[in-house]
Structures are given as structure tokens and as C-alpha cells.
Amino acid sequence: MRQLDLVVIGVYLVAIAVTGLRLAGRQKTSKDYFVGESSMPWWTVSFSVVATETSVLTVISVPGGAYSGQGFGNVELALGYVVGRVVVATVLIPLYKRGGFVSAYQYLGTRFGPRLQGLASVTFVCTRLLAEGVRLFASAIPIKLLLDEFGVRADYRVIIVVLTAITVVYTYLGGIKAVIWTDAIQMGLYLGGAVLAVAVLSAHVGGAGLARAFDAGQFRLFDTDFSLAHVLTSPFALPTAIVGGAIFAMASHGSDQLIVQRVLATRSLRDGQKAMVASGVFVTLQFAAFSLVGALLWSYNEGRSFQELGLSSSDDLYPHFILHGLPVVVSGLLVAGILGAAMGSLSSALNSMSNSTVADIVRSFLRTTPSEASLLRLARVMTLVWAALMAVFACAFSTGTGNVYLTGLTIAGYTYGALLGAFLLGRTVRRAHEADSVVAFLVTVAVMTYIVRAVRIDVTTSGATVPTAIAAQWLVPVGVAVTLTVGGLLSLLHRAPGPAGAGVAASGPDPGEGRVTAATRSD
């Protein structure tokens, strides 16, 4: 009967590529390829944002974490993310939409000059290549386990290459429209799978099972341990989740082209703001659904540990239930949803990296503006180049590399503070010019590299003292503080320039840059 599940998965992979291409239509310009001529409905963009930030490991780790003692801690994190997105929608999105940009970093080119724009873009594509390469390999781990259950023996490298090849077909041909529409479909599939799992598990455990889970603390929402060491190192401590999470979301959703590009595809400023805020609400609901799956699985398995169930980690709990607790075909659909989570994050990364390469690195340093046909060809070529590099990088990993999920999270700590700090420097320190911003950016990356790699805080757990890294949410505010401090101090060493961005927009290649400069001054 497992053959039916394999048929369902195969049909899904073909259907998602075909559907994405049909909904996307043909692209005639690079702007259409990158931001869909700013014509996408806000709700599809919001779904795409959620799918972009959701990896396979989110889908399987949140239920496993809720099962193993985290409770609804991920919902607590999401509340902080909502706050950060509201700030992004209010402060940063107007800058991007009023300028008619296709890249967030064009604002930095307008405010400071092409060097910082290029530096920010190079930082983004390098960070994204590392993070998404790790993410792609990490996605192959549970997929291999699932395929093993179906009797399909596939090497990690084969899974990576196949996933990349299928994803690059509709990303290469359909551009951002194909990415957004397929993201929306894939989000519906994996979230619908969670709702179905909740329904099946609820029928099994009943009200008594829910009561047992509640009494055992499986529904705990807030972590109220306010000891300094815990707050600095635990992502679930209340101040870390709300305050640190809000600032982290400002960086990930306000200065990371991966997310900003989707918002730029909306029809208007108001639609972009709605898409951003709604994505926070949808992420909260998503975390709640997957956390509820974990709590119900705890009752379903009568509180037994994953070791007692014969599993290798808590991440195996949800896939194990999909394969052994659901009927054939239904389990195939849920596995397809897990594949969809992997493909959604990969397609988004490829298109945004191609976008930033063309709009920020290539176009910023050309003296003449190439034709739209040339830019469109270059955009598609760069999609293929980044796909190949990402697959090669992902294949270089092995299961002995370490915790690849934590590795992927840590990578953002190196650069997010510098990226968000550069935007805030431009908005808050009017005296700062290009040299100040470039030096501040580089100093911040160096300082954050030291903090991520070397700084540890002693945390006592079960009577043992363990050196623990600073929680990822605090890395961004530290980086922002370094950027603003260094940039602000350097700006005091020279005379204040004229109006922010004056003269810079004229030298830039994008006609929208002059408009955003005026908008910035009017703000």
C-alpha cells in the first residue's frame, strides 16, 4: 500500500511545478521577474512570507519540542515576532514601496551610496548561501528517513539534487509570481496536514487525554524564569521571546531581502503592510497548530519518551505518527507537505539571491543601464548559478557535521545586526555618510563573529554548570547597538552633510532612488 503514498508524492511534485508556471505567466521584464510588477494579492504574499521562513525542521521540530517540555513556547516566540513585524510595516516598508524598489538594499544606495549597497548585498547573498545550504541539507535528513520507510533508498546528495532540480524549474521560468503562488499552496498543504493530525489525535485521546496533557504542563505558554543567565541564553525566556524576538524579526523581515522581496510584490503600500502584519498572525497560528500536535502526541503515546518509543530524537515523533498513525494516501499527502516546506524556502532563497545580485551588485556598478531583456536573461542565469552553488554546498555536509539546524540559526547572528543597523543608522543619524556606514558595518560583523564564536555564559542545569551561547534573539540588538555607536561616533568627526541622500540618488542607476530620497526627507 505504500506505493499509493509514493504515487501521491510524485503527482504532487509534478503538479506544484506545473501549477506555479501556469499561475505565473510569462515574464517580460526583470521587475516582473523579481517583484511581479507589484501586482500580487496581499494574502498570497503573506502566505509566501510564512512558507519562506518555514523549513522542514520547523514542521517536525515544533511538535517534537512541545512533546519534550517546551510546551507552547514557540507561540510565545511568535508574539515577539508579531511586534517586530508591526514596526517593520510602519517604519521600513514605506521606504521601499515609495521608491519603487526591487531590492531593500537600494535604499542604502540612495542614503549612503553604492559601496554600502553592494556590501550589504554581498553580505546578504553570502549569508543566504550558507544558511540555505545548511537548511537544504537539514531538510534532506527527515526526507531520507521518510523515504526509507517507503522502501526507497536514496542518498542525501540524491535528495538534495532532486529537490533543487524540481524547485529550480518553476523558479527559473516563473520568477517571483511562481514562487509566491507555490509557496501559498505549499503552506496550505503542510498546515492543513497539521489540522488533520490534530483532528485524528483528538479523536484518539478525547477530552481526558487533553486534560492529562494540560495537567502535565504541555500547554505552558510563558517561561517566567527571569534569572539573568536564563534570560540571556534561553530563546523561550519571556523577555528574550518578546523583546529580543521583536528586534530579531525587525532584522529578518525588514532588512533581509529574502522576506522584503515578497512584500515589494504587493499592489500598494497598504497591501504590503497588511501582508507583513498578517504573516505574523499566521505564523502564530501555525506554531499553535504544530504545538497542539505535540501536546496531543504526548497523550497519544502516554507520555513515553522518544527513546522508549524506539526513536532516535524528538524530531522523529511527528513523522513517525504520519507514517504509522494515519491511513495510506493521507500520510502521502502529509509527506508531500513536508517536501513542500523544503521547496518553499529553497525557491524563495534562489529568487531573492538572483534579485539582489542583479539589482544591487551588478546594476549598481554599471555606468549604463542594460536593456530589460538583458537583465531578465541575467536574472535567470543567476538563479541557475545560485541553485548549483547551494546544492554543492549542501552536499558538502554530512550527518556528523553537528546540529545543522542550530548552525543555520547561528549564521544569521553574524550579519543581521549589521544589516538592520545600517538601515537604522540611515534613518536616525543624519550626519552619517558612506564611509561611516561602511566602517560601522564591517566593525559590527567582526564584533558579532567574536561574540557568536567565543562568548559563553555559565548556566547551571541539574546541578551541572554548562557554558552556553547567547540566545540568537539577543545577537541582533547587540549588533545594531555596535553599528549605531560606531557610525554615530564616526559621524561626529566630520562636518554634517546636506540633506540625507542628497547627491547620492543622482549618481545611482535606479530612477526610483530619487523618489525615495524625497520621501525620506518628508518623513
C-alpha positions, 0 to 999 in steps of 0.5 A: 500500500505504500506505493499509493503514498509514493504515487501521491508524492510524485503527482504532487511534485509534478503538479506544484511545478506545473501549477506555479508556471501556469499561475505565473505567466510569462515574464517580460521584464526583470521587475516582473521577474523579481517583484511581479510588477507589484501586482500580487494579492496581499494574502498570497504574499503573506502566505509566501512570507510564512512558507519562506521562513518555514523549513522542514525542521520547523514542521517536525521540530515544533511538535517534537519540542512541545512533546519534550517540555517546551510546551507552547513556547514557540507561540510565545516566540511568535508574539515577539515576532508579531511586534517586530513585524508591526514596526517593520510595516510602519517604519521600513516598508514605506521606504521601499514601496515609495521608491519603487524598489526591487531590492531593500538594499537600494535604499542604502544606495540612495542614503549612503551610496553604492559601496554600502549597497553592494556590501550589504548585498554581498553580505546578504547573498553570502549569508543566504548561501550558507544558511540555505545550504545548511537548511537544504541539507537539514531538510534532506535528513527527515526526507531520507528517513521518510523515504526509507520507510517507503522502501526507497533508498536514496542518498542525501546528495540524491535528495538534495539534487532532486529537490533543487532540480524540481524547485529550480524549474518553476523558479527559473521560468516563473520568477517571483509570481511562481514562487509566491503562488507555490509557496501559498499552496505549499503552506496550505498543504503542510498546515492543513496536514497539521489540522488533520493530525490534530483532528485524528489525535483528538479523536484518539485521546478525547477530552481526558487525554487533553486534560492529562496533557494540560495537567502535565504542563504541555500547554505552558505558554510563558517561561517566567524564569527571569534569572539573568543567565536564563534570560540571556541564553534561553530563546523561550525566556519571556523577555528574550521571546518578546523583546529580543524576538521583536528586534530579531524579526525587525532584522529578518523581515525588514532588512533581509531581502529574502522576506522584503522581496515578497512584500515589494510584490504587493499592489500598494503600500497598504497591501504590503503592510497588511501582508507583513502584519498578517504573516505574523498572525499566521505564523502564530497560528501555525506554531499553535497548530504544530504545538497542539500536535505535540501536546496531543502526541504526548497523550497519544503515546502516554507520555513515553519518551522518544527513546522508549518509543524506539526513536532516535530524537524528538524530531522523529515523533511527528513523522513517525505518527504520519507514517504509522498513525494515519491511513495510506494516501493521507500520510502521502499527502502529509509527506508531500507537505513536508517536501513542500516546506523544503521547496518553499524556502529553497525557491524563495532563497534562489529568487531573492539571491538572483534579485539582489545580485542583479539589482544591487551588485551588478546594476549598481556598478554599471555606468549604463543601464542594460536593456530589460531583456538583458537583465531578465536573461541575467536574472535567470542565469543567476538563479541557475548559478545560485541553485548549483552553488547551494546544492554543492554546498549542501552536499558538502555536509554530512550527518556528523557535521553537528546540529545543522539546524542550530548552525543555520540559526547561528549564521544569521547572528553574524550579519543581521545586526549589521544589516538592520543597523545600517538601515537604522543608522540611515534613518536616525543619524543624519550626519552619517555618510558612506564611509561611516556606514561602511566602517560601522558595518564591517566593525559590527560583523567582526564584533558579532563573529567574536561574540557568536564564536567565543562568548559563553555564559555559565548556566547551571542545569541539574546541578551541572554548570554548562557554558552556553551561547547567547540566545540568537534573539539577543545577537541582533540588538547587540549588533545594531547597538555596535553599528549605531555607536560606531557610525554615530561616533564616526559621524561626529568627526566630520562636518554634517552633510546636506540633506540625507541622500542628497547627491547620492540618488543622482549618481545611482542607476535606479530612477526610483532612488530619487523618489525615495530620497524625497520621501525620506526627507518628508518623513 
